[in-house]
């Protein structure tokens, strides 16, 4: 027999009632608002809000959206969905950025000791992978996240965020000893800004599509200006155009990595599980690259010695990846990337100033760093206007 699953003589639940703890029917009148968002029939099927289609298909494609400045119900809904308050997410991203600056310094020193940045990156990523595998064996929540990834499969290319992270780790180990942490960070922010706008606009990250407002474009343009300011006063022969362009590409890759890892974390619902996937992919890519270089005789590593802090890059990478995964669902790709960059600048300037043998920042680099912080603040203004 086809038709309704209820027999005609069975009582049906009224609108707003609950069955098995779940609401049935339309518990809100048309035009009502929940968490600051309209529900019911206030938007016709197929309509668009902020450039996005409204309806069940949109809710299925996009994760929960935070409403930081809305009513109490909106904030509670965001917390229930695993979203952090915006100030907490920004603070975590800043810590992740400082960890990234320290990671670049550690891996750069290890690369100089070994004589090859690829092998230094492999050691860093490999240690992170081992630590995460131990966590997966010890923590049921990490294993549960991996099972969710197994059953709710993403497209194969959506797991490749770790490949971009591996490229960044190896690239940082190469460029930081030459350009300095602060200079690398200022240049990288250009790629991160442009990549963040593109990935947010096409909906690559877990927040779905975000509109490109004039303020968001202005923050990215200001980041580009920061790079030009940081290069002022250098002779043309000292600009190292090739290295600067390479770091720009690294920044673009970081934006893509954050977006893809955010997608993985949205399905796994566990930072440890998503971090393990990221580390496994990155270690695999670096292992292949090391094998290729070794087969051509391009690797001639030296002994790094017994200096213990040279091997902290893997631990710091866990801090960086975890901070990105926690912050991106609340802030989006662009704002997370710029907050991370602000943390990198603060940490990088301190490291360049106090680490022996570092590339001491010039006044123009300091000015570029200040402009980058302003770009972060502008991106926050744009994010707040988008939500309202």
ZASE-14833 format. One record per residue (C-alpha): x, y, z. Coordinates in steps of 0.25 Angstrom, whole numbers, always signed. Example, Ala and Ser with C-alpha at 12.3 -4.5 7.8 and 13.67 -1.06 7.14 Angstrom:
<atoms>
+-------+-------+-------+
!  east ! north !    up !
+-------+-------+-------+
!   +49 !   -18 !   +31 !
!   +55 !    -4 !   +29 !
+-------+-------+-------+
</atoms>
This chain:
<atoms>
+-------+-------+-------+
!  east ! north !    up !
+-------+-------+-------+
!    +0 !    +0 !    +0 !
!    +6 !   +14 !    -4 !
!    +3 !   +28 !    +2 !
!    +5 !   +33 !   +16 !
!   +12 !   +24 !   +26 !
!    +1 !   +27 !   +36 !
!   -13 !   +19 !   +36 !
!   -25 !   +28 !   +35 !
!   -30 !   +24 !   +48 !
!   -17 !   +28 !   +55 !
!   -15 !   +41 !   +62 !
!    -5 !   +50 !   +56 !
!    +4 !   +59 !   +63 !
!    +0 !   +74 !   +64 !
!    +9 !   +85 !   +58 !
!   +20 !   +88 !   +68 !
!   +19 !   +75 !   +76 !
!   +30 !   +66 !   +78 !
!   +33 !   +51 !   +74 !
!   +45 !   +44 !   +80 !
!   +50 !   +58 !   +85 !
!   +49 !   +64 !   +71 !
!   +40 !   +75 !   +67 !
!   +29 !   +72 !   +57 !
!   +23 !   +81 !   +47 !
!   +25 !   +96 !   +46 !
!   +26 !  +101 !   +61 !
!   +28 !  +115 !   +57 !
!   +18 !  +124 !   +49 !
!   +22 !  +129 !   +36 !
!   +32 !  +141 !   +37 !
!   +37 !  +137 !   +51 !
!   +51 !  +138 !   +54 !
!   +60 !  +128 !   +61 !
!   +75 !  +132 !   +64 !
!   +73 !  +144 !   +57 !
!   +69 !  +137 !   +44 !
!   +55 !  +137 !   +37 !
!   +48 !  +123 !   +37 !
!   +35 !  +118 !   +31 !
!   +29 !  +124 !   +18 !
!   +35 !  +138 !   +19 !
!   +44 !  +134 !    +7 !
!   +38 !  +127 !    -5 !
!   +44 !  +115 !   -10 !
!   +56 !  +118 !   -19 !
!   +58 !  +132 !   -13 !
!   +72 !  +136 !    -9 !
!   +77 !  +143 !    +3 !
!   +91 !  +149 !    +2 !
!   +93 !  +142 !   -11 !
!   +90 !  +128 !    -6 !
!   +77 !  +120 !    -9 !
!   +68 !  +118 !    +2 !
!   +62 !  +104 !    +5 !
!   +65 !   +91 !   +10 !
!   +76 !   +88 !    +0 !
!   +83 !  +101 !    +5 !
!   +82 !   +96 !   +19 !
!   +88 !   +82 !   +15 !
!   +99 !   +88 !    +8 !
!  +104 !   +98 !   +18 !
!  +108 !   +97 !   +32 !
!  +102 !  +105 !   +44 !
!  +105 !  +119 !   +43 !
!  +109 !  +128 !   +55 !
!  +101 !  +140 !   +59 !
!  +111 !  +147 !   +69 !
!  +104 !  +160 !   +71 !
!   +89 !  +154 !   +71 !
!   +80 !  +151 !   +82 !
!   +83 !  +140 !   +93 !
!   +76 !  +129 !   +85 !
!   +86 !  +132 !   +73 !
!   +98 !  +130 !   +82 !
!   +93 !  +118 !   +89 !
!   +90 !  +112 !   +75 !
!  +104 !  +114 !   +71 !
!  +110 !  +108 !   +83 !
!  +101 !   +96 !   +82 !
!  +106 !   +94 !   +67 !
!  +120 !   +94 !   +72 !
!  +123 !  +109 !   +68 !
!  +132 !  +118 !   +77 !
!  +129 !  +132 !   +80 !
!  +136 !  +141 !   +71 !
!  +146 !  +147 !   +81 !
!  +150 !  +133 !   +86 !
!  +152 !  +129 !   +71 !
!  +161 !  +141 !   +68 !
!  +169 !  +138 !   +81 !
!  +171 !  +124 !   +77 !
!  +175 !  +128 !   +63 !
!  +185 !  +138 !   +68 !
!  +191 !  +127 !   +77 !
!  +192 !  +118 !   +64 !
!  +199 !  +129 !   +57 !
!  +209 !  +131 !   +68 !
!  +212 !  +116 !   +67 !
!  +213 !  +117 !   +52 !
!  +224 !  +127 !   +54 !
!  +232 !  +118 !   +64 !
!  +230 !  +106 !   +55 !
!  +236 !  +114 !   +43 !
!  +248 !  +118 !   +52 !
!  +250 !  +104 !   +57 !
!  +249 !   +97 !   +43 !
!  +258 !  +107 !   +37 !
!  +269 !  +104 !   +47 !
!  +267 !   +89 !   +45 !
!  +268 !   +91 !   +30 !
!  +281 !   +99 !   +31 !
!  +286 !   +88 !   +40 !
!  +282 !   +77 !   +31 !
!  +285 !   +84 !   +18 !
!  +271 !   +82 !   +12 !
!  +257 !   +88 !   +15 !
!  +249 !   +76 !   +10 !
!  +255 !   +66 !   +20 !
!  +253 !   +76 !   +31 !
!  +239 !   +78 !   +27 !
!  +237 !   +62 !   +27 !
!  +243 !   +61 !   +41 !
!  +233 !   +72 !   +46 !
!  +221 !   +66 !   +39 !
!  +225 !   +52 !   +42 !
!  +226 !   +55 !   +57 !
!  +212 !   +61 !   +57 !
!  +207 !   +49 !   +50 !
!  +212 !   +40 !   +60 !
!  +207 !   +48 !   +72 !
!  +193 !   +48 !   +65 !
!  +193 !   +33 !   +63 !
!  +196 !   +31 !   +78 !
!  +184 !   +40 !   +81 !
!  +175 !   +32 !   +71 !
!  +179 !   +20 !   +79 !
!  +177 !   +26 !   +92 !
!  +164 !   +35 !   +90 !
!  +151 !   +29 !   +86 !
!  +146 !   +42 !   +81 !
!  +157 !   +43 !   +70 !
!  +154 !   +29 !   +65 !
!  +139 !   +33 !   +65 !
!  +142 !   +45 !   +56 !
!  +150 !   +36 !   +47 !
!  +138 !   +26 !   +46 !
!  +129 !   +38 !   +42 !
!  +139 !   +42 !   +31 !
!  +139 !   +27 !   +26 !
!  +124 !   +27 !   +25 !
!  +121 !   +41 !   +21 !
!  +131 !   +42 !   +10 !
!  +136 !   +55 !    +4 !
!  +141 !   +56 !   -10 !
!  +155 !   +51 !   -11 !
!  +161 !   +65 !   -14 !
!  +155 !   +71 !    -1 !
!  +165 !   +62 !    +7 !
!  +177 !   +69 !    +0 !
!  +178 !   +81 !   +10 !
!  +191 !   +74 !   +16 !
!  +198 !   +75 !    +3 !
!  +197 !   +90 !    +3 !
!  +202 !   +90 !   +18 !
!  +214 !   +81 !   +14 !
!  +218 !   +91 !    +3 !
!  +217 !  +103 !   +13 !
!  +225 !   +95 !   +24 !
!  +236 !   +92 !   +14 !
!  +235 !  +106 !    +7 !
!  +236 !  +113 !   +21 !
!  +248 !  +105 !   +25 !
!  +255 !  +110 !   +12 !
!  +251 !  +125 !   +12 !
!  +251 !  +128 !   +27 !
!  +266 !  +128 !   +29 !
!  +268 !  +137 !   +17 !
!  +256 !  +147 !   +18 !
!  +253 !  +146 !   +33 !
!  +240 !  +142 !   +40 !
!  +234 !  +156 !   +39 !
!  +237 !  +158 !   +25 !
!  +232 !  +144 !   +21 !
!  +219 !  +147 !   +28 !
!  +216 !  +160 !   +22 !
!  +218 !  +155 !    +8 !
!  +210 !  +142 !   +11 !
!  +198 !  +150 !   +16 !
!  +196 !  +155 !    +1 !
!  +194 !  +141 !    -3 !
!  +185 !  +137 !    +9 !
!  +177 !  +150 !    +7 !
!  +174 !  +147 !    -8 !
!  +172 !  +132 !    -6 !
!  +163 !  +135 !    +6 !
!  +154 !  +144 !    -2 !
!  +153 !  +134 !   -14 !
!  +151 !  +122 !    -5 !
!  +140 !  +129 !    +3 !
!  +133 !  +134 !   -10 !
!  +133 !  +120 !   -16 !
!  +129 !  +113 !    -3 !
!  +141 !  +104 !    -2 !
!  +141 !  +105 !   +13 !
!  +131 !  +100 !   +23 !
!  +124 !  +114 !   +25 !
!  +119 !  +113 !   +11 !
!  +119 !  +125 !    +1 !
!  +122 !  +138 !    +7 !
!  +119 !  +151 !    -1 !
!  +131 !  +160 !    -5 !
!  +128 !  +173 !    +1 !
!  +136 !  +186 !    -2 !
!  +142 !  +185 !   +12 !
!  +147 !  +171 !   +10 !
!  +154 !  +175 !    -3 !
!  +160 !  +187 !    +4 !
!  +166 !  +178 !   +15 !
!  +172 !  +169 !    +4 !
!  +177 !  +182 !    -4 !
!  +183 !  +187 !    +9 !
!  +191 !  +174 !   +11 !
!  +197 !  +176 !    -3 !
!  +201 !  +190 !    +1 !
!  +208 !  +185 !   +14 !
!  +217 !  +176 !    +5 !
!  +221 !  +188 !    -4 !
!  +224 !  +196 !    +9 !
!  +232 !  +185 !   +15 !
!  +241 !  +185 !    +3 !
!  +243 !  +200 !    +3 !
!  +258 !  +204 !    +4 !
!  +264 !  +191 !    -1 !
!  +272 !  +191 !   -14 !
!  +266 !  +184 !   -25 !
!  +276 !  +173 !   -25 !
!  +272 !  +170 !   -10 !
!  +257 !  +169 !   -12 !
!  +258 !  +154 !   -16 !
!  +246 !  +154 !   -26 !
!  +247 !  +139 !   -27 !
!  +246 !  +137 !   -13 !
!  +235 !  +147 !   -10 !
!  +227 !  +141 !   -22 !
!  +229 !  +127 !   -16 !
!  +224 !  +132 !    -2 !
!  +212 !  +138 !    -9 !
!  +208 !  +125 !   -14 !
!  +210 !  +118 !    +0 !
!  +200 !  +128 !    +5 !
!  +190 !  +125 !    -5 !
!  +192 !  +110 !    -2 !
!  +189 !  +113 !   +13 !
!  +176 !  +118 !   +10 !
!  +172 !  +106 !    +2 !
!  +178 !   +97 !   +13 !
!  +169 !  +104 !   +23 !
!  +157 !  +103 !   +15 !
!  +158 !   +88 !   +11 !
!  +162 !   +84 !   +26 !
!  +150 !   +92 !   +31 !
!  +141 !   +83 !   +22 !
!  +148 !   +70 !   +27 !
!  +146 !   +75 !   +42 !
!  +131 !   +79 !   +39 !
!  +129 !   +64 !   +35 !
!  +138 !   +58 !   +46 !
!  +133 !   +67 !   +57 !
!  +147 !   +65 !   +64 !
!  +159 !   +74 !   +62 !
!  +168 !   +62 !   +65 !
!  +162 !   +54 !   +54 !
!  +163 !   +65 !   +44 !
!  +177 !   +68 !   +48 !
!  +181 !   +53 !   +46 !
!  +176 !   +53 !   +32 !
!  +184 !   +66 !   +29 !
!  +197 !   +61 !   +35 !
!  +196 !   +47 !   +28 !
!  +194 !   +54 !   +14 !
!  +205 !   +64 !   +17 !
!  +215 !   +53 !   +22 !
!  +211 !   +45 !    +9 !
!  +214 !   +56 !    +0 !
!  +227 !   +60 !    +7 !
!  +232 !   +45 !    +7 !
!  +229 !   +45 !    -8 !
!  +237 !   +58 !   -10 !
!  +249 !   +53 !    -2 !
!  +249 !   +40 !   -10 !
!  +249 !   +48 !   -23 !
!  +260 !   +57 !   -18 !
!  +269 !   +45 !   -13 !
!  +267 !   +38 !   -26 !
!  +274 !   +49 !   -33 !
!  +285 !   +51 !   -23 !
!  +279 !   +64 !   -18 !
!  +279 !   +61 !    -4 !
!  +292 !   +61 !    +4 !
!  +287 !   +63 !   +19 !
!  +297 !   +66 !   +30 !
!  +295 !   +62 !   +44 !
!  +286 !   +72 !   +51 !
!  +292 !   +69 !   +65 !
!  +285 !   +67 !   +78 !
!  +279 !   +80 !   +80 !
!  +265 !   +77 !   +85 !
!  +257 !   +89 !   +81 !
!  +260 !   +86 !   +66 !
!  +250 !   +75 !   +67 !
!  +238 !   +83 !   +72 !
!  +233 !   +87 !   +59 !
!  +224 !   +75 !   +59 !
!  +218 !   +79 !   +72 !
!  +216 !   +93 !   +67 !
!  +209 !   +89 !   +55 !
!  +198 !   +82 !   +63 !
!  +196 !   +95 !   +70 !
!  +195 !  +103 !   +57 !
!  +186 !   +92 !   +50 !
!  +177 !   +91 !   +62 !
!  +175 !  +106 !   +64 !
!  +171 !  +107 !   +49 !
!  +161 !   +96 !   +50 !
!  +155 !  +102 !   +63 !
!  +154 !  +116 !   +57 !
!  +150 !  +115 !   +43 !
!  +136 !  +110 !   +45 !
!  +133 !  +123 !   +53 !
!  +141 !  +133 !   +45 !
!  +142 !  +128 !   +31 !
!  +155 !  +126 !   +23 !
!  +159 !  +141 !   +20 !
!  +157 !  +145 !   +35 !
!  +164 !  +133 !   +41 !
!  +175 !  +135 !   +31 !
!  +178 !  +149 !   +35 !
!  +176 !  +147 !   +50 !
!  +187 !  +136 !   +48 !
!  +196 !  +145 !   +41 !
!  +194 !  +156 !   +52 !
!  +199 !  +145 !   +62 !
!  +210 !  +141 !   +52 !
!  +215 !  +156 !   +51 !
!  +215 !  +158 !   +66 !
!  +222 !  +145 !   +69 !
!  +231 !  +147 !   +56 !
!  +236 !  +161 !   +61 !
!  +239 !  +156 !   +75 !
!  +247 !  +144 !   +69 !
!  +254 !  +153 !   +59 !
!  +258 !  +162 !   +70 !
!  +263 !  +152 !   +81 !
!  +267 !  +140 !   +73 !
!  +282 !  +140 !   +71 !
!  +286 !  +141 !   +56 !
!  +272 !  +145 !   +52 !
!  +268 !  +155 !   +41 !
!  +265 !  +167 !   +49 !
!  +253 !  +175 !   +44 !
!  +255 !  +188 !   +38 !
!  +246 !  +200 !   +40 !
!  +239 !  +198 !   +27 !
!  +236 !  +183 !   +31 !
!  +230 !  +188 !   +44 !
!  +221 !  +198 !   +36 !
!  +217 !  +187 !   +27 !
!  +214 !  +178 !   +40 !
!  +205 !  +190 !   +45 !
!  +197 !  +191 !   +32 !
!  +195 !  +176 !   +33 !
!  +189 !  +177 !   +47 !
!  +180 !  +188 !   +41 !
!  +175 !  +179 !   +30 !
!  +171 !  +168 !   +41 !
!  +163 !  +179 !   +48 !
!  +156 !  +183 !   +35 !
!  +153 !  +168 !   +32 !
!  +146 !  +167 !   +45 !
!  +138 !  +179 !   +42 !
!  +134 !  +173 !   +29 !
!  +130 !  +160 !   +36 !
!  +121 !  +167 !   +46 !
!  +114 !  +174 !   +35 !
!  +112 !  +162 !   +27 !
!  +105 !  +155 !   +39 !
!   +96 !  +167 !   +41 !
+-------+-------+-------+
</atoms>
